[in-house]
Amino acid sequence: MAKVGTLKAPRSPVLLRFVTSLSRRHKAAIFLALDLCVAVVALTLALALNGRVRLNADTFASVAPVTAAMLVIAAGLATLMGLPRIKLNAYETRGIVLTAVFALLVGAAGAAIDIAAGRPVPIEVFVIFSFLFLVFGAAWRILLRQWLLEIYRRGNAHLRLLIYGAGRTGQQLVAALKNDYDAFPIAFVDDNPTLQTLRIGGLPVYAPSKIKSLVADKQIDRVILAMPSISQPKLARIAHGLRQVGCEVHALPSFAELVGKGELRKRAVPVSLDELLGRNQLESELPGVSHAYSGRRILVTGAGGSIGSELCRQLIACKPHCVVLLDHSEHALYTVEKELREISGGLKIVPVLGTVLDDETVRRVIDENGIDVILHAAAYKHVPLVECNALPGLRNNVIGTKVVGEAARDAGVERFILVSSDKAVRPTNVMGASKRLAELVIQDLATRSEHTRFSMVRFGNVLGSSGSVIPLFEEQIERGGPVTLTDPNVTRYFMTISEAARLVLLAGSFSRGSDVFVLDMGKPVPIKKLARQMIEGAGHSVKDADNPDGDIEIKITGLRPGEKLHEELLISSDMLTTPHPKILRAQEGFLSEIEMATALKDLRRAISTLDEPLAREVILRWVERAEDEAHDPRETASV
C-alpha cells in the first residue's frame, strides 16, 4: 500500500530563523560587503602572482590609494548594476555574465586610476585582478547559494524525489528543482542500460530493479514518472507496480505540453453524476425532513457503513436530541464518531460497539437512551461474498433484523425504518433473499405492533458505497485496465449516497406501517455504457474490435452465481402515491404470522446445524410463497 509522502523533519532551526529574519536591505548590504572583500583578496593575489611586484609594506602603502578608489568605484558600479539585488537562487548564466562585466569594469577603472597616479602598479596586475574577481565573485555566490539551500532544506520539511526517466523531461524537472527547498531530487531511474552508469544533471542514474533499495536506503518519499511520451495505460501499470514499494507515485507531463507546444494529451474529464445516474439528481427535489427528527433520540445500526454514516451526517442537520451509533467494526465506528463530533456542534453522540445479533445489547441501548426512531442499515450486502457465506449472511441480515425489530416493538419505539435493496425483488442470490426475508420480518412485526410504525426503503446501487461498481472501475482504469464486466447487457439502477439517505429519512416521516417505499430512479443504466464513459472520461480510449490500438479493454467475465442481468424495484406493478411525486409506495403481500414463525424456525435450525443446503431450501420456499402473495395485496389505501 502506498504511503503518503512524508516530509522530512526540520533541522537547523537557529540558522533558518537568522536567514529568514534578514530584510532585503540587509542582504544587499552583506552581498556588497562580500564583493568588496573579494575585490581586496583578488587584488592581493594579483599582486602576488605578478613577478615584477614585491609584496612588502611599501608596496601595500603605494597601492592603498588605488585600492580605496577601486572599492569606491566597485561599490558604485555594483549598486548601479544591481548585483547585490540578484537573488541567489536565481543566480545562473546571466548573473555570471553580469559579474564578468562588473569585474572588467572595476579592473579597467583600477588601471585608469593607476595610470593617473603615475603607474605604481604594473598594468598586468589589473588584468589578473579582473579574472580573479570574476572567479571569486561568481564562486562566493554559487557556494553561498548551495549553503543557504542546505539550510532551508534542513530547516524546512521537504520531499525526497526519485525521478523515473532520465530523458529531456526528467532533466528539465531536475533543473527546475535545483534551487527548490520543498522538493529535493535524489537520483534518476531509467530503463536505458547506456544511461545507468552516468550522472545526469549531477544525479546518478540507476536501473529500475534498484528502486526498492533506493526507496529504503535514500528515504525516498515520492517517485516522479517523467516519461510523458509513453501510453497512459503503460504509465498506469508502472505506477501501480511502484506503489507497492511504499511511496507516492506521480506522473509528469512534458514541459512542451505545459506551455502548449504540440497537441496537449487528453486529460481526465470527470463523468458527471447525471451521466452516471442516467437521470437528473434529486437532492434538490427531495423535501427536508428536520421536523420528523428534531429533538428525537435516534439509533442508527450499521452506522459505520456507507449508508449508515451518511444517515448520521444528514441527521445532525435535523438537530435531534441524540444519535446512537451501533456498529460491529471498531475502525468504522471510531471513524464515523470522530467525524460526527467535529460537525455536531456539541450534539450528544453515543458510540456502541456491538452487533445487531446481540439481543441483550440492543435492548439495553434502546432502553438506556430512550430511543424514539431506529434506522436499521446494518447488513451484509456484497452479493458474491454472501453467496459463498450464506449462513453468516442470513444470520446477520434476517435474524439480526428480527432482533432489532422485536426490541423496537417491545420498547414502544415510535418508528423503525429498514434499509433494503432492489435485489430483494424476485431474488436470485442469497443476499437478495436475505433482504426479502428481512422485509417480510418487518412486515410481519408491523401487523402486530400497537405503537411502532415499521417501514422499509428499497433502492438500487449507491454510487461510491463500498463494493459498488464505480470504485472498482476507477481502480481498474488507474491500473491501466482491463475493466471487467460480467455481461455486455447488464443494467443497474443508481443513486447517490445523499439521495439514498434522504429517501430513508423521508420514508420515516411518511410511514403509516408496513410500507415499502421506492424512489422513482428513471431508467436503469447499461453498465457497459457506464464503463465506456468512465474510460473515456479518464482520458483513455476503449480497446475493442473497432479500435484495436485503444488504451483500455472492457473484458467480459460472465455473470457471477446469483447475479441478475436486470434488477427490479417492485414485485407487483401496483403503486400508491406519497406526499412526494418521486417517492412511491409499493403494495406487496406478505406471509401470515404462522408462516413467518415457521420460516424463521426452519431458518434458525439450518443456521444452528450449519446446514447450508437446508438454509437455501428454506429461503427459496418462503420467498416464493411471499411473491405469490404479492399478487393479492391486502392493503390498498394511499398515504
C-alpha positions in Angstrom: 0.0 0.0 0.0 1.3 3.4 -1.0 2.2 5.7 1.9 1.6 9.4 1.9 4.7 11.3 1.1 6.2 12.2 4.4 8.1 15.4 4.6 11.5 15.2 6.3 11.6 16.7 9.8 13.0 20.2 10.0 16.6 20.7 11.3 18.9 23.7 11.8 16.1 26.0 13.1 18.5 28.6 14.5 20.3 29.2 11.2 17.0 29.2 9.4 15.5 31.8 11.7 18.5 34.0 11.3 18.5 33.8 7.5 14.8 34.4 7.2 14.9 37.3 9.6 17.2 39.3 7.3 15.5 42.0 5.3 16.2 42.6 1.6 18.2 45.7 2.5 20.3 43.7 5.0 21.0 41.0 2.4 22.0 43.6 -0.2 24.5 45.2 2.3 26.0 41.8 3.1 26.4 40.9 -0.6 28.0 44.3 -1.3 30.4 43.8 1.6 31.3 40.4 0.3 32.1 41.8 -3.2 34.3 44.4 -1.7 36.2 41.9 0.4 36.6 39.6 -2.6 38.0 42.6 -4.5 40.6 43.1 -1.9 41.5 39.4 -1.9 41.6 39.4 -5.8 43.9 42.4 -5.9 46.2 41.0 -3.3 46.5 37.7 -5.2 47.0 39.5 -8.5 49.9 41.4 -6.9 51.4 38.1 -5.6 51.0 36.4 -8.9 52.9 39.2 -10.8 56.6 38.6 -10.7 57.5 42.2 -11.1 55.9 43.2 -7.7 57.4 42.5 -4.3 54.8 42.1 -1.5 56.0 44.3 1.3 54.9 47.2 3.4 56.0 49.8 0.8 54.0 48.1 -2.0 50.8 47.9 0.1 51.3 51.6 1.1 51.6 52.7 -2.6 48.7 50.5 -3.7 46.4 51.6 -0.8 45.0 54.8 -2.5 44.4 52.9 -5.8 42.7 50.1 -3.8 40.5 52.6 -1.9 39.5 54.3 -5.1 38.7 50.9 -6.7 36.5 49.9 -3.8 34.5 53.1 -4.0 34.1 52.6 -7.8 33.2 48.9 -7.2 30.5 49.9 -4.7 29.0 52.4 -7.0 29.1 50.1 -10.0 27.6 47.2 -8.0 24.8 49.3 -6.8 24.2 50.8 -10.3 24.2 47.3 -12.0 22.0 45.8 -9.2 24.4 43.0 -8.4 23.5 42.9 -4.6 19.9 42.7 -5.5 20.2 39.5 -7.6 18.5 36.6 -5.7 21.0 33.8 -5.1 18.5 31.1 -6.2 18.2 32.9 -9.5 22.0 33.3 -10.0 22.7 31.4 -13.2 24.4 32.2 -16.5 23.1 35.7 -16.8 24.3 36.5 -13.3 27.7 35.2 -14.1 27.9 37.4 -17.3 26.8 40.4 -15.2 29.6 39.6 -12.7 32.1 39.3 -15.5 31.2 42.8 -16.9 31.4 44.1 -13.3 34.9 42.6 -12.8 36.2 44.0 -16.1 34.8 47.5 -15.3 36.4 47.5 -11.9 39.7 46.3 -13.3 39.6 48.9 -16.0 38.8 51.6 -13.5 41.7 50.4 -11.4 44.1 50.6 -14.4 42.9 54.1 -15.3 43.5 55.3 -11.7 46.9 53.6 -11.7 47.9 55.5 -14.9 46.7 58.7 -13.4 48.6 58.1 -10.2 51.9 57.6 -12.1 51.8 53.7 -12.5 52.6 52.5 -9.0 51.2 49.0 -10.1 52.0 47.2 -13.4 49.1 47.0 -15.8 49.2 43.2 -15.8 48.1 43.2 -12.2 44.7 44.6 -13.2 44.3 42.0 -15.9 44.9 39.2 -13.4 42.7 41.1 -10.9 39.7 41.2 -13.3 40.0 37.4 -14.0 40.3 36.6 -10.3 37.5 39.0 -9.3 35.2 37.3 -11.8 36.0 33.8 -10.5 35.7 34.8 -6.8 32.6 36.9 -7.3 30.8 34.1 -9.1 32.2 31.4 -6.7 31.1 33.0 -3.5 27.5 33.5 -4.8 27.3 29.8 -6.0 28.8 28.5 -2.8 26.6 30.7 -0.6 23.5 29.7 -2.6 24.2 26.0 -2.0 24.9 26.6 1.6 21.6 28.6 2.0 19.6 25.9 0.1 21.0 23.3 2.5 19.9 25.5 5.5 16.4 25.8 4.1 16.2 22.1 3.3 17.4 21.2 6.8 15.2 23.8 8.4 12.0 23.1 6.4 10.1 19.9 5.6 10.9 18.7 2.1 10.2 15.8 -0.2 12.9 13.5 -1.4 12.3 12.6 -5.0 13.3 9.7 -7.3 12.9 10.7 -11.0 11.8 7.8 -13.2 13.1 8.7 -16.7 16.4 10.5 -17.4 15.3 11.9 -20.7 14.5 15.5 -21.6 11.5 15.9 -19.2 13.4 14.4 -16.3 16.4 16.6 -16.8 14.1 19.7 -17.1 12.4 18.7 -13.8 15.8 18.4 -12.0 16.9 21.7 -13.4 13.7 23.3 -12.2 14.0 21.8 -8.7 17.7 22.6 -8.4 17.0 25.7 -6.3 13.9 24.5 -4.6 14.0 23.6 -0.9 10.5 22.0 -0.7 11.5 19.1 -3.1 14.9 17.5 -3.4 15.8 15.2 -6.4 18.0 12.3 -5.2 18.6 10.2 -8.3 17.3 9.1 -11.7 15.9 5.7 -12.7 15.9 4.7 -16.4 15.3 1.6 -18.5 18.1 2.5 -20.9 21.2 0.5 -19.8 23.6 3.0 -21.5 22.5 5.7 -19.1 22.7 3.6 -15.9 26.5 4.3 -15.5 26.2 8.1 -16.0 25.5 11.1 -13.9 22.9 13.5 -15.5 22.3 16.9 -14.0 24.6 16.0 -11.2 22.4 12.9 -10.2 23.3 9.2 -10.6 21.2 7.0 -12.9 20.1 3.6 -11.6 18.3 0.6 -13.2 14.6 0.2 -12.3 15.5 -3.0 -10.4 17.2 -0.8 -7.8 14.1 1.2 -6.9 13.1 -0.8 -3.8 16.5 -0.5 -2.3 16.8 3.2 -3.3 13.5 4.0 -1.6 14.6 2.3 1.6 18.3 3.5 1.6 17.8 7.0 0.5 14.4 7.6 2.2 12.5 8.4 -1.0 9.1 10.0 -0.4 7.8 10.2 -4.0 8.6 8.7 -7.4 8.0 11.1 -10.3 7.3 9.4 -13.7 9.0 11.8 -16.2 8.0 9.8 -19.3 5.2 11.7 -21.0 5.7 10.0 -24.4 4.6 6.5 -23.3 1.0 5.5 -23.4 -1.3 6.2 -20.4 -2.1 2.5 -19.7 1.6 1.6 -19.6 2.2 4.6 -17.4 -0.7 3.4 -15.1 0.8 -0.1 -14.9 4.2 1.2 -14.0 2.6 3.5 -11.4 0.6 0.6 -9.9 3.8 -1.5 -9.6 5.7 1.3 -8.0 3.0 1.9 -5.4 3.7 -1.5 -3.9 7.2 -0.2 -3.0 5.8 2.1 -0.3 5.9 5.7 -1.6 3.7 8.1 -3.6 3.9 7.9 -7.4 3.1 11.0 -9.6 3.2 11.3 -13.4 4.6 14.4 -15.1 3.5 15.8 -18.5 6.3 17.2 -20.8 7.2 20.8 -20.4 6.4 21.3 -24.0 2.8 20.2 -23.3 2.5 22.6 -20.4 3.3 25.6 -22.5 1.1 24.4 -25.3 3.7 23.2 -27.8 2.1 20.5 -29.9 -1.1 18.7 -29.0 -1.8 18.6 -25.3 -2.5 15.0 -24.3 -6.1 14.3 -23.4 -6.5 14.6 -19.7 -9.1 13.2 -17.3 -12.6 14.6 -17.8 -14.8 13.5 -14.9 -18.1 11.9 -15.8 -20.9 13.9 -14.4 -23.2 12.4 -11.8 -26.2 12.9 -14.1 -24.5 10.7 -16.8 -23.7 8.0 -14.2 -27.2 8.0 -12.8 -29.0 8.2 -16.2 -31.2 10.9 -14.8 -31.1 14.3 -13.0 -30.0 14.2 -9.4 -32.9 14.5 -6.9 -31.3 16.1 -3.9 -32.8 19.5 -4.6 -36.2 17.9 -5.3 -36.5 15.9 -2.1 -38.0 17.8 0.7 -36.4 18.5 4.1 -37.0 16.1 7.0 -35.9 18.2 10.0 -39.4 18.3 11.5 -39.6 14.5 11.7 -36.3 14.1 13.6 -35.8 17.3 15.6 -35.4 16.6 19.3 -35.7 12.8 18.8 -33.4 10.1 20.2 -32.3 8.1 17.2 -30.4 4.8 16.9 -28.6 4.0 13.6 -27.4 0.4 13.2 -24.5 -0.1 10.8 -23.6 3.5 11.5 -20.1 3.0 10.2 -21.2 1.8 6.7 -21.7 3.9 3.6 -25.4 4.5 4.1 -25.3 4.5 7.9 -22.7 7.2 8.1 -24.5 9.4 5.5 -27.7 8.9 7.5 -25.9 10.2 10.6 -24.5 13.2 8.7 -27.9 14.2 7.5 -29.5 13.6 10.9 -27.0 16.1 12.5 -28.6 18.8 10.4 -32.0 17.9 11.8 -30.9 18.7 15.4 -32.0 15.5 17.2 -31.7 15.1 20.9 -29.0 12.4 20.4 -27.7 10.0 17.8 -26.7 6.5 19.0 -24.2 4.7 16.6 -24.2 0.9 16.6 -21.6 -1.0 14.6 -19.6 -4.2 15.0 -16.5 -2.7 13.3 -14.3 -0.8 15.7 -12.5 1.2 13.0 -15.7 2.2 11.2 -17.3 3.2 14.5 -14.3 5.3 15.5 -14.2 7.0 12.1 -17.8 8.0 12.0 -17.9 9.1 15.6 -14.8 11.3 15.1 -16.3 12.9 12.1 -19.7 13.5 13.7 -18.2 15.0 16.8 -16.4 17.6 14.6 -19.6 18.7 12.9 -22.3 18.1 15.5 -21.7 21.3 17.5 -22.0 19.6 20.9 -24.8 17.3 20.0 -24.9 14.1 22.1 -23.2 11.2 20.1 -23.2 7.8 21.7 -21.0 5.1 20.1 -21.9 1.5 20.8 -19.5 -1.3 19.7 -21.8 -4.3 19.2 -23.7 -6.5 16.8 -27.4 -6.5 15.9 -27.4 -10.2 16.8 -26.8 -9.4 20.5 -30.4 -9.1 21.7 -29.3 -8.1 25.3 -27.1 -5.2 24.0 -29.7 -4.0 21.5 -32.5 -3.8 24.2 -30.1 -2.2 26.7 -29.1 0.5 24.2 -32.7 1.3 23.3 -33.8 1.4 26.9 -30.9 3.5 28.3 -31.1 6.1 25.6 -34.9 6.2 25.3 -34.8 5.7 21.6 -37.6 7.1 19.5 -36.5 6.2 16.0 -34.4 3.3 14.7 -32.8 3.4 11.2 -31.7 -0.2 10.5 -28.8 -0.1 8.0 -26.7 -3.0 9.4 -26.4 -5.7 6.8 -24.1 -7.8 4.7 -24.7 -6.6 1.2 -21.9 -7.9 -1.2 -23.6 -10.4 -3.4 -20.6 -12.7 -4.2 -19.4 -12.7 -0.6 -22.8 -13.5 0.9 -23.3 -16.2 -1.8 -20.3 -18.1 -0.6 -21.0 -17.3 3.1 -24.7 -18.0 3.0 -25.2 -18.9 6.7 -23.5 -15.8 8.2 -25.3 -13.6 5.6 -28.7 -15.0 6.5 -28.0 -14.8 10.3 -26.9 -11.2 10.1 -29.5 -9.9 7.6 -32.6 -11.9 8.7 -32.1 -12.8 12.4 -30.4 -9.5 13.1 -33.3 -7.6 11.7 -35.7 -9.6 13.8 -33.7 -9.0 17.0 -33.7 -5.2 16.4 -37.3 -5.1 15.2 -38.7 -7.0 18.2 -36.6 -4.9 20.6 -38.1 -1.8 19.0 -41.6 -3.1 19.2 -41.3 -4.2 22.8 -39.8 -0.9 23.8 -42.5 1.1 22.1 -40.1 2.9 19.7 -42.0 5.4 17.6 -40.6 4.5 14.1 -38.5 1.7 12.6 -37.1 2.0 9.1 -35.4 -0.9 7.4 -32.8 -0.1 4.6 -33.5 -2.7 1.9 -32.3 -3.4 -1.6 -33.6 -3.8 -5.2 -32.0 -7.3 -5.0 -34.8 -8.3 -2.7 -37.2 -8.3 -5.6 -37.5 -11.8 -7.1 -34.1 -12.6 -5.7 -31.7 -15.0 -7.5 -29.0 -14.8 -4.8 -28.7 -15.4 -1.1 -28.1 -11.7 -0.3 -31.2 -10.6 -2.1 -33.2 -13.4 -0.5 -31.9 -12.4 2.9 -33.1 -8.8 2.4 -36.5 -10.0 1.2 -36.9 -12.2 4.3 -35.8 -9.2 6.4 -38.6 -7.2 4.7 -41.1 -10.0 5.5 -39.9 -9.9 9.1 -40.7 -6.2 9.4 -44.0 -6.5 7.6 -45.0 -9.3 10.0 -44.0 -7.2 13.0 -46.0 -4.2 11.6 -49.2 -6.2 11.6 -48.9 -6.9 15.4 -47.4 -3.6 16.6 -49.6 -1.2 18.6 -47.1 1.6 18.9 -44.2 1.2 16.5 -44.6 2.1 12.8 -42.5 -0.2 10.7 -41.5 0.6 7.1 -38.9 -0.3 4.5 -37.0 1.6 1.9 -35.8 -0.2 -1.3 -33.3 1.3 -3.7 -30.7 0.3 -6.2 -26.9 0.6 -6.3 -25.4 3.5 -4.4 -22.6 5.4 -6.1 -19.4 5.4 -4.1 -20.6 2.9 -1.5 -18.1 0.2 -0.5 -18.1 -2.6 -3.0 -20.0 -0.7 -5.7 -19.0 -0.8 -9.3 -17.8 2.8 -9.6 -14.8 2.5 -7.3 -14.0 -0.9 -8.9 -13.9 0.6 -12.4 -11.8 3.6 -11.1 -9.2 1.2 -9.6 -9.1 -0.9 -12.8 -8.7 2.2 -15.0 -6.0 3.6 -12.8 -4.1 0.3 -13.2 -4.3 0.5 -17.0 -7.2 -2.0 -17.4 -8.8 -4.2 -18.3 -12.2 -3.1 -17.0 -14.1 -6.2 -16.1 -17.8 -6.5 -16.9 -19.9 -9.6 -16.1 -22.2 -9.3 -19.2 -22.5 -6.8 -22.0 -26.2 -6.4 -21.4 -26.3 -6.0 -17.7 -28.1 -2.9 -16.3 -28.5 -1.4 -12.9 -30.3 1.4 -11.1 -28.0 4.0 -9.5 -28.5 6.7 -6.9 -26.2 8.9 -4.9 -25.4 8.2 -1.2 -27.1 11.5 -0.4 -30.3 10.5 -2.3 -30.3 7.1 -0.5 -30.0 8.6 2.9 -32.6 11.3 2.3 -35.1 8.6 1.0 -34.6 6.6 4.2 -35.3 9.7 6.3 -38.3 10.7 4.2 -39.7 7.2 4.5 -39.7 7.5 8.2 -41.7 10.7 8.1 -44.2 9.3 5.6 -44.6 5.9 7.3 -48.0 4.6 8.4 -46.8 1.0 9.0 -45.8 -2.0 6.8 -44.9 0.4 4.0 -42.4 -0.4 1.2 -41.0 2.9 -0.2 -39.2 3.1 -3.5 -37.6 6.1 -5.4 -38.5 6.9 -9.0 -35.0 6.2 -10.3 -35.7 6.7 -14.0 -34.3 4.1 -16.5 -31.7 1.5 -15.5 -28.1 2.3 -16.7 -26.3 -0.1 -19.0 -23.1 -1.0 -17.2 -21.1 -1.3 -20.4 -22.1 2.2 -21.3 -21.0 3.3 -17.8 -17.6 1.6 -18.2 -17.0 3.3 -21.6 -18.0 6.7 -20.1 -15.5 6.2 -17.2 -12.7 5.1 -19.5 -13.1 8.0 -21.9 -13.7 10.4 -19.0 -10.3 9.4 -17.6 -8.6 10.4 -20.9 -8.3 7.0 -22.5 -9.8 5.2 -25.5 -11.6 1.9 -25.4 -9.7 -1.0 -26.9 -12.1 -3.2 -28.9 -12.6 -4.8 -32.4 -13.3 -1.4 -33.9 -10.3 0.2 -32.2 -7.5 -2.5 -31.7 -5.0 0.2 -30.8 -7.1 1.6 -27.9 -5.9 2.1 -24.4 -8.1 0.0 -22.1 -10.1 -3.1 -22.9 -13.6 -3.9 -21.5 -13.3 -7.6 -20.6 -16.5 -9.8 -20.2 -16.1 -12.3 -17.4 -19.6 -13.8 -17.2 -22.4 -13.4 -14.7 -21.4 -14.5 -11.2 -23.5 -17.0 -9.2 -26.9 -15.5 -8.3 -26.3 -12.3 -10.3 -29.1 -10.9 -12.5 -28.9 -9.2 -15.8 -31.5 -6.6 -14.7 -32.6 -5.5 -11.3 -36.1 -4.5 -10.3 -37.6 -2.3 -7.6 -41.1 -3.8 -7.5 -42.6 -7.2 -7.1 -46.0 -6.2 -8.3 -47.0 -3.3 -10.6 -49.4 -1.8 -8.0 -48.1 1.5 -6.7 -49.5 4.1 -4.3 -48.7 7.7 -4.1 -47.0 9.6 -1.2 -46.8 13.3 -0.4 -43.8 13.5 -2.9 -44.2 12.6 -6.6 -40.7 11.0 -6.8 -41.3 8.6 -3.9 -43.8 5.8 -4.3 -45.2 3.2 -2.0 -45.5 -0.4 -3.2 -48.4 -2.7 -2.5 -47.0 -6.1 -1.7 -48.3 -9.2 0.0 -46.5 -10.8 2.9 -46.6 -14.0 5.0 -49.0 -14.7 7.7 -47.9 -14.7 11.4 -47.8 -18.6 11.4 -46.0 -18.8 8.1 -43.4 -16.2 9.2 -42.8 -18.1 12.5 -42.4 -21.3 10.6 -39.9 -19.8 8.1 -37.8 -18.3 10.9 -37.9 -21.6 12.9 -36.7 -23.5 9.8 -34.0 -20.9 9.1 -32.7 -20.9 12.7 -32.5 -24.7 12.6 -30.5 -24.6 9.4 -28.1 -22.0 10.8 -27.6 -23.7 14.1 -26.8 -27.0 12.4 -24.6 -25.3 9.8 -26.8 -26.9 7.1 -26.4 -24.6 4.1 -28.4 -26.7 1.6 -31.4 -26.6 4.1 -31.0 -22.8 4.5 -31.1 -22.3 0.8 -34.2 -24.6 0.6 -35.9 -22.6 3.3 -35.3 -19.2 1.8 -36.3 -20.4 -1.7 -39.6 -21.9 -0.4 -40.7 -18.9 1.7 -39.6 -16.2 -0.6 -41.5 -17.8 -3.4 -44.6 -18.1 -1.1 -44.3 -14.4 -0.4 -44.1 -13.5 -4.1 -47.3 -15.5 -4.7 -48.9 -13.4 -2.0 -47.8 -10.2 -3.8 -50.4 -10.7 -6.5 -53.1 -10.4 -3.8 -52.1 -7.4 -1.7 -54.0 -6.8 1.5 -53.5 -3.0 1.8 -54.7 -0.6 -0.8 -55.1 2.8 0.8 -52.6 5.5 -0.2 -50.7 7.7 2.3 
